[in-house]
Amino acid sequence: MAGSDILRAGGSIALALLAISAWATEAPVPEGKSIGFALVTWAPAFNETPGAADECPSGMQHLNKENWALQFPTVEQQDEETKHYVQLGPDTPGGPIPEVYKQNRGPHGENTTYNPWLVKDALPLLEVQSKIAYGLNLDGTVDGHATPTSCTHQKFVSPAGEPGVDNQLYRLIGCWPGWRKSGFNVSFHKGQFVEHTLNRILIEVTGVDNEQNDDHVEVTIYKGIDQLTFDGASKPVPWLTQRIDTRFPQYITKMPGKIVNGVLEAGPANTRLPLFQMNAEAERLFRGMRLKLSLSNDGAEGLLTGYEDVNEWWRGIRNSYVEVVDTDGLWSPPSTYEGVHRLADGYPDPKTGQCTAISAVYKVTAVRVFLVQPPKNDPLLIDPITVLAKERGIAVR
């Protein structure tokens, strides 16, 4: 029975599945059928060594406030600069300048998180120096020479010794403390990724004859609308129902795939994904996105990679971290903006030759779910705020 038929049947079977899933940790998947996943975690794939000795031998990224101090080195220059700032409460000219205002260091006090091209940082961007990184070979070259879909760039070697790895985003942000395993960015977004349904990314694999080896399957990515459920040990509960949010066809992507020794390999395909990060809404836009996920009885884990659109990536970072550049994100916008364009290695502009996307690799984990498509007259699609609030016990006035 198809997912839409389950809901049209009055929901009785769907409720039964929910009841079963409370205790079923392993559920067999019929041959030739489909399997579904919901992503649980998403983080940049960094190869981290103790003390970052290998990847960041010169130390962690220089901060915005450090560049501000070099841009305005004297007390007189700093006092003059405060004329551009909005003074609130106890913050008065001549007194300590709040770090958030130190982003307003454009020629006329412009915020350089929103206008990073107006200033050149005195301190250089500290790029990753390691030759080892997670990822796949996206352009088919081993030495990183230019191709019709890529610009000349340095390659990495995978931790397993595979050459030709593309992961320029790691080269760009691998020395940001905020993006490392214990960093604020990763920790904060980890919670938001599971709490906000805007981040609910669903994966459906159809035409599965054998979960260990199958030469041809079809993979579809959707936006979901339901929350994830966790047990007392903070582990995601598998085999629950997840509804597909059919209102947003731009977030539906189909791509070819195969399963080799229990590893799902899918893509490439151009993909647009919704994003809620650091209390800001954005999107991820990938060119030639690929998946490489090791399948298990109740989930999957592996890599999501492709060329991430530079402008979309910057827009998301800018809006997400504008208020915590120096306090939590620990970076400097002008040098990062220059760096992401300089290190971009995918899809050159036909007029300028400048690459418009940067190879990016993310580590993801997923839990197995039952995917269903609500019928068009489902109240969820007509009045989602009221329906979801009722489901979650939230009063709506």
C-alpha positions as a Markdown table, in Angstrom:
| # | Residue | x | y | z |
|---|---|---|---|---|
| 1 | Met | 0.0 | 0.0 | 0.0 |
| 2 | Ala | 1.4 | 3.4 | -1.0 |
| 3 | Gly | 2.0 | 6.1 | 1.7 |
| 4 | Ser | -0.8 | 8.3 | 0.3 |
| 5 | Asp | -3.2 | 5.4 | 0.5 |
| 6 | Ile | -2.3 | 4.8 | 4.1 |
| 7 | Leu | -3.4 | 8.3 | 5.0 |
| 8 | Arg | -6.6 | 8.2 | 2.9 |
| 9 | Ala | -7.6 | 5.0 | 4.6 |
| 10 | Gly | -8.3 | 7.0 | 7.7 |
| 11 | Gly | -4.9 | 6.8 | 9.3 |
| 12 | Ser | -5.5 | 3.5 | 11.0 |
| 13 | Ile | -2.5 | 1.8 | 9.4 |
| 14 | Ala | -0.3 | 4.8 | 10.0 |
| 15 | Leu | -1.3 | 4.7 | 13.7 |
| 16 | Ala | -0.5 | 1.0 | 13.8 |
| 17 | Leu | 2.9 | 1.7 | 12.3 |
| 18 | Leu | 3.5 | 4.4 | 15.0 |
| 19 | Ala | 2.6 | 1.9 | 17.7 |
| 20 | Ile | 4.8 | -0.8 | 16.2 |
| 21 | Ser | 7.8 | 1.6 | 15.9 |
| 22 | Ala | 7.8 | 2.1 | 19.6 |
| 23 | Trp | 9.4 | -1.3 | 20.0 |
| 24 | Ala | 10.6 | -2.3 | 16.6 |
| 25 | Thr | 14.3 | -1.5 | 16.3 |
| 26 | Glu | 14.8 | -3.7 | 13.2 |
| 27 | Ala | 12.2 | -3.9 | 10.4 |
| 28 | Pro | 12.8 | -5.9 | 7.3 |
| 29 | Val | 12.4 | -4.0 | 4.0 |
| 30 | Pro | 10.6 | -6.0 | 1.3 |
| 31 | Glu | 12.7 | -6.6 | -1.8 |
| 32 | Gly | 12.0 | -4.2 | -4.7 |
| 33 | Lys | 10.4 | -1.7 | -2.4 |
| 34 | Ser | 11.5 | 1.6 | -0.9 |
| 35 | Ile | 13.4 | 2.6 | 2.2 |
| 36 | Gly | 13.3 | 6.0 | 3.9 |
| 37 | Phe | 15.6 | 8.1 | 6.0 |
| 38 | Ala | 15.4 | 11.4 | 7.9 |
| 39 | Leu | 18.7 | 13.2 | 8.5 |
| 40 | Val | 19.5 | 13.6 | 12.2 |
| 41 | Thr | 22.9 | 15.4 | 12.1 |
| 42 | Trp | 24.7 | 17.6 | 9.6 |
| 43 | Ala | 28.1 | 19.1 | 10.1 |
| 44 | Pro | 31.1 | 20.2 | 8.0 |
| 45 | Ala | 33.5 | 17.2 | 7.4 |
| 46 | Phe | 36.7 | 18.1 | 9.1 |
| 47 | Asn | 39.8 | 16.0 | 9.5 |
| 48 | Glu | 40.9 | 17.2 | 13.0 |
| 49 | Thr | 44.2 | 16.4 | 14.6 |
| 50 | Pro | 45.1 | 17.0 | 18.3 |
| 51 | Gly | 45.6 | 20.8 | 18.8 |
| 52 | Ala | 45.0 | 21.3 | 15.1 |
| 53 | Ala | 48.7 | 20.8 | 14.7 |
| 54 | Asp | 48.5 | 19.3 | 11.2 |
| 55 | Glu | 45.7 | 21.4 | 9.6 |
| 56 | Cys | 46.3 | 24.7 | 11.4 |
| 57 | Pro | 50.0 | 25.0 | 12.2 |
| 58 | Ser | 49.7 | 28.8 | 12.4 |
| 59 | Gly | 46.9 | 28.8 | 14.8 |
| 60 | Met | 43.2 | 29.5 | 14.7 |
| 61 | Gln | 41.5 | 32.1 | 12.4 |
| 62 | His | 42.1 | 35.8 | 13.1 |
| 63 | Leu | 39.1 | 37.6 | 14.5 |
| 64 | Asn | 37.2 | 40.6 | 13.3 |
| 65 | Lys | 38.1 | 42.5 | 16.4 |
| 66 | Glu | 41.8 | 41.9 | 15.8 |
| 67 | Asn | 41.5 | 43.4 | 12.3 |
| 68 | Trp | 39.5 | 46.3 | 13.8 |
| 69 | Ala | 42.3 | 47.0 | 16.2 |
| 70 | Leu | 44.8 | 47.2 | 13.3 |
| 71 | Gln | 42.5 | 49.2 | 11.2 |
| 72 | Phe | 42.1 | 51.8 | 14.0 |
| 73 | Pro | 45.3 | 51.6 | 16.0 |
| 74 | Thr | 45.2 | 54.9 | 17.9 |
| 75 | Val | 42.7 | 56.1 | 20.5 |
| 76 | Glu | 41.9 | 59.1 | 18.3 |
| 77 | Gln | 41.0 | 56.9 | 15.3 |
| 78 | Gln | 38.9 | 54.7 | 17.5 |
| 79 | Asp | 37.1 | 57.7 | 19.0 |
| 80 | Glu | 36.5 | 59.0 | 15.4 |
| 81 | Glu | 35.2 | 55.7 | 14.4 |
| 82 | Thr | 32.6 | 55.6 | 17.3 |
| 83 | Lys | 30.8 | 58.5 | 15.6 |
| 84 | His | 29.5 | 55.9 | 13.1 |
| 85 | Tyr | 28.1 | 53.6 | 15.8 |
| 86 | Val | 24.7 | 53.7 | 17.4 |
| 87 | Gln | 25.3 | 54.2 | 21.1 |
| 88 | Leu | 22.9 | 52.3 | 23.4 |
| 89 | Gly | 22.6 | 52.4 | 27.2 |
| 90 | Pro | 26.0 | 52.7 | 29.0 |
| 91 | Asp | 27.9 | 52.6 | 25.7 |
| 92 | Thr | 29.2 | 56.1 | 25.3 |
| 93 | Pro | 31.8 | 57.7 | 23.0 |
| 94 | Gly | 35.3 | 57.3 | 24.6 |
| 95 | Gly | 34.2 | 54.2 | 26.5 |
| 96 | Pro | 34.5 | 50.5 | 25.6 |
| 97 | Ile | 33.2 | 49.7 | 22.2 |
| 98 | Pro | 30.9 | 46.6 | 22.2 |
| 99 | Glu | 32.4 | 43.9 | 19.9 |
| 100 | Val | 29.3 | 43.8 | 17.8 |
| 101 | Tyr | 29.9 | 47.4 | 16.7 |
| 102 | Lys | 33.4 | 46.6 | 15.6 |
| 103 | Gln | 31.9 | 45.1 | 12.5 |
| 104 | Asn | 30.9 | 48.6 | 11.4 |
| 105 | Arg | 34.3 | 49.4 | 10.0 |
| 106 | Gly | 33.5 | 50.3 | 6.5 |
| 107 | Pro | 34.5 | 53.7 | 5.1 |
| 108 | His | 31.3 | 55.3 | 6.4 |
| 109 | Gly | 30.6 | 52.9 | 9.2 |
| 110 | Glu | 29.1 | 50.2 | 7.0 |
| 111 | Asn | 28.7 | 46.8 | 8.6 |
| 112 | Thr | 31.4 | 44.6 | 7.0 |
| 113 | Thr | 29.4 | 41.4 | 7.6 |
| 114 | Tyr | 26.9 | 42.7 | 5.1 |
| 115 | Asn | 29.4 | 44.7 | 3.1 |
| 116 | Pro | 32.7 | 42.7 | 3.3 |
| 117 | Trp | 34.1 | 43.9 | 0.0 |
| 118 | Leu | 34.5 | 47.4 | 1.5 |
| 119 | Val | 37.4 | 46.5 | 3.7 |
| 120 | Lys | 40.5 | 44.4 | 3.3 |
| 121 | Asp | 41.6 | 42.7 | 6.5 |
| 122 | Ala | 45.1 | 43.4 | 7.7 |
| 123 | Leu | 45.5 | 39.9 | 8.9 |
| 124 | Pro | 45.4 | 37.0 | 6.4 |
| 125 | Leu | 42.9 | 34.2 | 6.2 |
| 126 | Leu | 44.4 | 31.2 | 7.8 |
| 127 | Glu | 43.7 | 28.3 | 5.4 |
| 128 | Val | 43.9 | 24.6 | 6.2 |
| 129 | Gln | 47.5 | 23.4 | 5.5 |
| 130 | Ser | 46.8 | 19.6 | 5.8 |
| 131 | Lys | 46.8 | 17.5 | 2.7 |
| 132 | Ile | 44.2 | 15.1 | 4.2 |
| 133 | Ala | 40.5 | 15.7 | 4.0 |
| 134 | Tyr | 37.2 | 13.9 | 3.8 |
| 135 | Gly | 35.3 | 13.9 | 0.5 |
| 136 | Leu | 35.0 | 12.6 | -3.0 |
| 137 | Asn | 36.6 | 13.4 | -6.4 |
| 138 | Leu | 34.0 | 15.7 | -7.9 |
| 139 | Asp | 35.8 | 16.9 | -11.1 |
| 140 | Gly | 37.4 | 13.6 | -12.2 |
| 141 | Thr | 41.0 | 15.0 | -11.9 |
| 142 | Val | 43.8 | 14.0 | -9.6 |
| 143 | Asp | 45.9 | 17.1 | -9.9 |
| 144 | Gly | 43.1 | 19.7 | -9.8 |
| 145 | His | 43.6 | 21.1 | -13.2 |
| 146 | Ala | 40.8 | 23.2 | -14.7 |
| 147 | Thr | 37.9 | 21.5 | -16.5 |
| 148 | Pro | 34.7 | 22.8 | -18.1 |
| 149 | Thr | 33.0 | 22.6 | -14.7 |
| 150 | Ser | 35.9 | 23.4 | -12.4 |
| 151 | Cys | 38.8 | 25.9 | -11.8 |
| 152 | Thr | 42.4 | 25.0 | -11.0 |
| 153 | His | 42.7 | 24.1 | -7.3 |
| 154 | Gln | 44.7 | 22.0 | -4.8 |
| 155 | Lys | 43.4 | 18.5 | -4.1 |
| 156 | Phe | 43.3 | 16.5 | -0.9 |
| 157 | Val | 43.9 | 12.9 | -0.1 |
| 158 | Ser | 41.2 | 11.1 | 1.9 |
| 159 | Pro | 42.0 | 9.6 | 5.3 |
| 160 | Ala | 41.9 | 6.2 | 3.6 |
| 161 | Gly | 44.5 | 7.3 | 1.1 |
| 162 | Glu | 42.3 | 8.0 | -1.9 |
| 163 | Pro | 43.7 | 10.8 | -4.1 |
| 164 | Gly | 41.8 | 13.6 | -5.8 |
| 165 | Val | 39.5 | 14.7 | -3.0 |
| 166 | Asp | 37.6 | 18.0 | -3.4 |
| 167 | Asn | 36.8 | 19.9 | -0.2 |
| 168 | Gln | 37.7 | 23.5 | -0.6 |
| 169 | Leu | 35.2 | 24.5 | 2.1 |
| 170 | Tyr | 37.3 | 22.7 | 4.6 |
| 171 | Arg | 40.3 | 24.6 | 3.4 |
| 172 | Leu | 38.4 | 27.8 | 4.0 |
| 173 | Ile | 36.8 | 27.3 | 7.4 |
| 174 | Gly | 38.8 | 24.4 | 8.9 |
| 175 | Cys | 40.7 | 26.8 | 11.2 |
| 176 | Trp | 37.6 | 28.5 | 12.5 |
| 177 | Pro | 37.2 | 27.4 | 16.2 |
| 178 | Gly | 33.4 | 27.7 | 15.9 |
| 179 | Trp | 33.2 | 25.1 | 13.2 |
| 180 | Arg | 35.4 | 22.4 | 14.8 |
| 181 | Lys | 33.9 | 19.5 | 16.8 |
| 182 | Ser | 33.6 | 21.3 | 20.1 |
| 183 | Gly | 32.9 | 24.7 | 18.5 |
| 184 | Phe | 29.8 | 26.9 | 19.1 |
| 185 | Asn | 28.6 | 26.8 | 15.5 |
| 186 | Val | 28.5 | 23.0 | 15.3 |
| 187 | Ser | 27.1 | 22.5 | 18.8 |
| 188 | Phe | 24.3 | 25.1 | 18.4 |
| 189 | His | 23.3 | 24.1 | 14.9 |
| 190 | Lys | 23.2 | 20.4 | 16.0 |
| 191 | Gly | 20.3 | 21.2 | 18.3 |
| 192 | Gln | 18.6 | 23.5 | 15.8 |
| 193 | Phe | 18.9 | 20.9 | 13.1 |
| 194 | Val | 16.7 | 18.4 | 14.9 |
| 195 | Glu | 14.4 | 20.9 | 16.6 |
| 196 | His | 13.3 | 22.9 | 13.6 |
| 197 | Thr | 11.3 | 21.1 | 10.9 |
| 198 | Leu | 12.6 | 23.5 | 8.3 |
| 199 | Asn | 15.7 | 21.4 | 8.5 |
| 200 | Arg | 13.9 | 18.1 | 8.1 |
| 201 | Ile | 15.6 | 16.5 | 5.1 |
| 202 | Leu | 14.1 | 13.2 | 4.0 |
| 203 | Ile | 15.7 | 10.6 | 1.6 |
| 204 | Glu | 13.8 | 7.9 | -0.2 |
| 205 | Val | 15.5 | 5.0 | -1.9 |
| 206 | Thr | 13.2 | 3.1 | -4.3 |
| 207 | Gly | 13.7 | 0.0 | -6.4 |
| 208 | Val | 15.7 | -1.7 | -3.8 |
| 209 | Asp | 16.1 | -5.4 | -4.5 |
| 210 | Asn | 19.0 | -6.0 | -2.2 |
| 211 | Glu | 20.3 | -3.7 | 0.5 |
| 212 | Gln | 23.8 | -5.0 | 0.2 |
| 213 | Asn | 24.3 | -4.8 | -3.5 |
| 214 | Asp | 21.9 | -3.3 | -6.1 |
| 215 | Asp | 23.2 | -1.9 | -9.4 |
| 216 | His | 20.3 | 0.5 | -9.9 |
| 217 | Val | 18.1 | 2.4 | -7.4 |
| 218 | Glu | 16.5 | 5.8 | -7.5 |
| 219 | Val | 17.1 | 8.3 | -4.7 |
| 220 | Thr | 14.7 | 11.2 | -4.0 |
| 221 | Ile | 15.3 | 14.0 | -1.5 |
| 222 | Tyr | 12.3 | 15.8 | 0.1 |
| 223 | Lys | 11.6 | 18.5 | 2.7 |
| 224 | Gly | 9.8 | 17.0 | 5.6 |
| 225 | Ile | 7.4 | 18.5 | 8.1 |
| 226 | Asp | 7.5 | 16.4 | 11.2 |
| 227 | Gln | 9.7 | 16.4 | 14.3 |
| 228 | Leu | 12.2 | 13.7 | 15.2 |
| 229 | Thr | 11.6 | 11.5 | 18.2 |
| 230 | Phe | 14.4 | 10.5 | 20.6 |
| 231 | Asp | 14.5 | 7.9 | 23.3 |
| 232 | Gly | 15.8 | 8.3 | 26.9 |
| 233 | Ala | 19.3 | 7.8 | 25.7 |
| 234 | Ser | 18.9 | 10.7 | 23.2 |
| 235 | Lys | 19.0 | 8.3 | 20.3 |
| 236 | Pro | 16.6 | 8.8 | 17.4 |
| 237 | Val | 13.7 | 6.4 | 17.4 |
| 238 | Pro | 13.6 | 4.5 | 14.0 |
| 239 | Trp | 10.6 | 3.4 | 12.0 |
| 240 | Leu | 8.3 | 6.3 | 12.8 |
| 241 | Thr | 6.3 | 8.1 | 10.1 |
| 242 | Gln | 7.6 | 11.2 | 8.4 |
| 243 | Arg | 5.3 | 13.2 | 6.2 |
| 244 | Ile | 6.6 | 14.8 | 3.0 |
| 245 | Asp | 6.0 | 18.5 | 2.6 |
| 246 | Thr | 4.6 | 18.6 | -0.9 |
| 247 | Arg | 4.1 | 22.4 | -0.9 |
| 248 | Phe | 7.7 | 23.0 | -1.9 |
| 249 | Pro | 8.6 | 21.2 | -5.2 |
| 250 | Gln | 11.9 | 23.1 | -5.4 |
| 251 | Tyr | 13.1 | 20.9 | -2.5 |
| 252 | Ile | 12.4 | 17.7 | -4.3 |
| 253 | Thr | 15.4 | 16.2 | -6.1 |
| 254 | Lys | 15.7 | 12.8 | -7.9 |
| 255 | Met | 19.0 | 11.2 | -8.7 |
| 256 | Pro | 20.3 | 7.8 | -9.8 |
| 257 | Gly | 22.0 | 5.6 | -7.3 |
| 258 | Lys | 23.4 | 2.2 | -6.5 |
| 259 | Ile | 24.3 | 0.1 | -3.4 |
| 260 | Val | 27.7 | -1.4 | -3.2 |
| 261 | Asn | 28.6 | -3.6 | -0.2 |
| 262 | Gly | 25.9 | -1.9 | 1.9 |
| 263 | Val | 27.0 | 1.7 | 0.9 |
| 264 | Leu | 24.5 | 3.8 | -1.0 |
| 265 | Glu | 26.1 | 6.0 | -3.7 |
| 266 | Ala | 23.9 | 8.5 | -5.4 |
| 267 | Gly | 24.1 | 11.5 | -7.7 |
| 268 | Pro | 25.2 | 13.8 | -9.1 |
| 269 | Ala | 22.2 | 16.1 | -9.2 |
| 270 | Asn | 21.6 | 19.8 | -8.6 |
| 271 | Thr | 19.8 | 20.2 | -5.3 |
| 272 | Arg | 18.2 | 22.9 | -3.3 |
| 273 | Leu | 17.7 | 22.4 | 0.5 |
| 274 | Pro | 16.0 | 24.5 | 3.1 |
| 275 | Leu | 18.0 | 25.6 | 6.1 |
| 276 | Phe | 17.4 | 27.1 | 9.6 |
| 277 | Gln | 20.7 | 28.0 | 11.2 |
| 278 | Met | 21.5 | 30.2 | 14.2 |
| 279 | Asn | 17.9 | 31.5 | 14.2 |
| 280 | Ala | 18.1 | 32.5 | 10.5 |
| 281 | Glu | 16.4 | 31.0 | 7.5 |
| 282 | Ala | 18.4 | 30.3 | 4.4 |
| 283 | Glu | 19.0 | 27.7 | 1.7 |
| 284 | Arg | 21.7 | 25.4 | 0.5 |
| 285 | Leu | 22.2 | 25.2 | -3.3 |
| 286 | Phe | 24.4 | 22.4 | -4.5 |
| 287 | Arg | 25.6 | 21.7 | -8.0 |
| 288 | Gly | 26.3 | 18.1 | -8.7 |
| 289 | Met | 25.5 | 16.9 | -5.2 |
| 290 | Arg | 26.4 | 13.3 | -4.3 |
| 291 | Leu | 25.7 | 11.0 | -1.4 |
| 292 | Lys | 27.8 | 8.2 | 0.0 |
| 293 | Leu | 26.0 | 6.6 | 3.0 |
| 294 | Ser | 26.7 | 3.3 | 4.8 |
| 295 | Leu | 23.3 | 1.7 | 5.5 |
| 296 | Ser | 22.4 | -0.1 | 8.7 |
| 297 | Asn | 19.3 | -1.7 | 10.1 |
| 298 | Asp | 18.0 | 1.5 | 11.7 |
| 299 | Gly | 19.8 | 4.3 | 9.9 |
| 300 | Ala | 22.7 | 5.5 | 7.8 |
| 301 | Glu | 25.8 | 7.6 | 8.0 |
| 302 | Gly | 28.3 | 9.1 | 5.6 |
| 303 | Leu | 29.0 | 12.0 | 3.4 |
| 304 | Leu | 26.9 | 14.5 | 1.5 |
| 305 | Thr | 29.1 | 16.5 | -1.0 |
| 306 | Gly | 28.9 | 18.7 | -4.0 |
| 307 | Tyr | 29.6 | 22.2 | -5.2 |
| 308 | Glu | 27.9 | 24.7 | -2.9 |
| 309 | Asp | 26.8 | 28.0 | -4.5 |
| 310 | Val | 29.1 | 30.7 | -3.1 |
| 311 | Asn | 26.5 | 33.4 | -3.0 |
| 312 | Glu | 23.9 | 31.2 | -1.2 |
| 313 | Trp | 26.6 | 29.9 | 1.2 |
| 314 | Trp | 27.7 | 33.4 | 2.1 |
| 315 | Arg | 24.1 | 34.7 | 2.5 |
| 316 | Gly | 23.5 | 31.9 | 5.0 |
| 317 | Ile | 26.7 | 32.5 | 7.0 |
| 318 | Arg | 26.3 | 36.2 | 7.0 |
| 319 | Asn | 22.7 | 36.2 | 8.3 |
| 320 | Ser | 23.4 | 33.4 | 10.8 |
| 321 | Tyr | 26.4 | 34.8 | 12.5 |
| 322 | Val | 26.2 | 38.6 | 12.1 |
| 323 | Glu | 25.7 | 39.1 | 15.9 |
| 324 | Val | 28.3 | 36.6 | 17.1 |
| 325 | Val | 31.2 | 37.1 | 14.8 |
| 326 | Asp | 33.7 | 37.7 | 17.6 |
| 327 | Thr | 32.0 | 36.1 | 20.6 |
| 328 | Asp | 31.0 | 32.7 | 19.2 |
| 329 | Gly | 31.7 | 32.3 | 15.5 |
| 330 | Leu | 35.3 | 33.5 | 15.9 |
| 331 | Trp | 36.0 | 34.7 | 12.4 |
| 332 | Ser | 36.4 | 37.8 | 10.2 |
| 333 | Pro | 33.9 | 38.5 | 7.4 |
| 334 | Pro | 36.1 | 40.5 | 4.9 |
| 335 | Ser | 38.9 | 37.9 | 4.7 |
| 336 | Thr | 36.3 | 35.0 | 4.6 |
| 337 | Tyr | 34.3 | 36.7 | 1.9 |
| 338 | Glu | 37.5 | 37.2 | -0.2 |
| 339 | Gly | 38.6 | 33.6 | 0.6 |
| 340 | Val | 35.4 | 31.8 | -0.4 |
| 341 | His | 35.5 | 33.5 | -3.8 |
| 342 | Arg | 39.2 | 32.9 | -4.3 |
| 343 | Leu | 39.0 | 29.2 | -3.3 |
| 344 | Ala | 35.8 | 28.5 | -5.2 |
| 345 | Asp | 36.5 | 25.6 | -7.5 |
| 346 | Gly | 33.3 | 24.7 | -9.3 |
| 347 | Tyr | 31.2 | 26.0 | -12.2 |
| 348 | Pro | 33.1 | 28.9 | -13.7 |
| 349 | Asp | 31.1 | 31.9 | -14.9 |
| 350 | Pro | 31.1 | 31.8 | -18.7 |
| 351 | Lys | 31.9 | 35.5 | -18.9 |
| 352 | Thr | 34.5 | 36.1 | -16.2 |
| 353 | Gly | 35.9 | 32.6 | -15.6 |
| 354 | Gln | 35.4 | 33.0 | -11.9 |
| 355 | Cys | 34.1 | 29.9 | -10.2 |
| 356 | Thr | 30.7 | 30.3 | -8.6 |
| 357 | Ala | 30.6 | 27.3 | -6.3 |
| 358 | Ile | 32.9 | 25.7 | -3.7 |
| 359 | Ser | 33.4 | 22.0 | -3.1 |
| 360 | Ala | 31.9 | 21.2 | 0.3 |
| 361 | Val | 31.6 | 18.0 | 2.3 |
| 362 | Tyr | 29.3 | 17.4 | 5.2 |
| 363 | Lys | 29.1 | 14.4 | 7.6 |
| 364 | Val | 25.5 | 13.3 | 8.0 |
| 365 | Thr | 23.6 | 10.7 | 10.0 |
| 366 | Ala | 20.1 | 9.5 | 9.4 |
| 367 | Val | 17.4 | 7.4 | 11.0 |
| 368 | Arg | 15.1 | 5.0 | 9.2 |
| 369 | Val | 11.5 | 6.2 | 8.8 |
| 370 | Phe | 8.3 | 5.4 | 6.9 |
| 371 | Leu | 7.7 | 8.2 | 4.3 |
| 372 | Val | 4.1 | 9.2 | 3.4 |
| 373 | Gln | 2.7 | 11.9 | 1.2 |
| 374 | Pro | -0.3 | 13.7 | 2.7 |
| 375 | Pro | -3.3 | 14.1 | 0.4 |
| 376 | Lys | -3.9 | 17.5 | -1.1 |
| 377 | Asn | -6.8 | 18.2 | 1.3 |
| 378 | Asp | -4.8 | 17.3 | 4.4 |
| 379 | Pro | -5.3 | 20.1 | 7.0 |
| 380 | Leu | -1.5 | 20.0 | 7.4 |
| 381 | Leu | -1.0 | 21.5 | 4.0 |
| 382 | Ile | -3.9 | 24.0 | 4.3 |
| 383 | Asp | -3.2 | 25.3 | 7.8 |
| 384 | Pro | 0.2 | 23.9 | 8.9 |
| 385 | Ile | 0.6 | 26.3 | 11.9 |
| 386 | Thr | -2.6 | 25.3 | 13.6 |
| 387 | Val | -2.2 | 21.6 | 12.8 |
| 388 | Leu | 1.4 | 21.3 | 14.0 |
| 389 | Ala | 0.7 | 23.4 | 17.1 |
| 390 | Lys | -2.2 | 21.1 | 18.0 |
| 391 | Glu | 0.0 | 18.0 | 17.5 |
| 392 | Arg | 2.7 | 19.4 | 19.8 |
| 393 | Gly | 0.3 | 20.7 | 22.5 |
| 394 | Ile | 0.9 | 24.4 | 21.7 |
| 395 | Ala | -2.0 | 26.8 | 22.2 |
| 396 | Val | -2.8 | 28.9 | 19.2 |
| 397 | Arg | -4.8 | 32.1 | 19.6 |
